[in-house]
């Protein structure tokens, strides 16, 4: 089982653990407790920062490539607003306000900052609305961070660590704990392959769904609001893969047993043995499986789009 939220937490935990080992070793090198603390703190910060940055980059790339299209991006835009708070200390009494000190104020002043969460209408929002497993929004001290909340179920392939989401190349082992992408599921023996089912909805995971729940803050101006996606079908033609000398092997006959949940049909007409009609939602997974079949046969396959037909407007 590889819920994406566990991978996110594990990356940070691994960095802290590694830093702990270096911290202990530093005691023998840096000379004394102060050397240990200085060296250890530097390595801890570097490792933790590198791990968090790498994980954020990985998830950000998954969003950009549509691998997390199964998650829902909310329409509400939130932002973190920072306010400067000044404290005036007059011997025994301390008063706090959010107003700037006037030139005639008595006593010494110390400035601090406080943060509030607000929506685009300027209304204050509870911080619980922005609770997340990973924050991909820009966090800059000199400007508010505007973001939306994305939620859903997500995992990673146990073989290649590819990010998986509902309806997007995700196969879960029934009665088990393994998760695979279509490519690596297709490489399993038939009996084992049949134990993995396509996660086409949250209900497909049953009681395990809660373990895969994920919440992410995504930049409001980069990721679009949840809405309709283009739907339709396309015709793919594959070269250097099909052995059609006996007239029996076709691309459709090869793929259907490997991807029973995908909408794959043989395309009638010229070169029908190496052409298939496939739903747009299954395109990425079909391409991965075709490439995997080519690798298994030691062939460098070519994939080209013959045509695309949209059922809905393009967005």
Buried (B, 14 or more C-beta within 10 A) or exposed (E): BBBBBBBBBBBBEEBEEBBBEBBEBBBEEBEEEEBBBEBBEBBBEEBBEEBBEEBBEBBBEBBEEEBBBBBEBBEBBBBBEBEEBBBBBEEEEEEEEEEEBEEEBEEEEEEEEEEEBBEEEEEEBEEEEBEBBBBBBBEEEEEBBBBBBBBBBBBBBBBEEBBBBBBBBBBBBEEEEBBBBBBBBBBBEEEEBEBBBBBBEBEBBEEBBEBBBBBBBBBBEBBEEEEEEEEEBBBBBBEEBBEBEEEEBBBBBBBBEBBEBBBBBBBEEEBBBBBBBBBBBBBBBBBBBBBBBBEEEEBEBEBEEBEEEEEEEEE
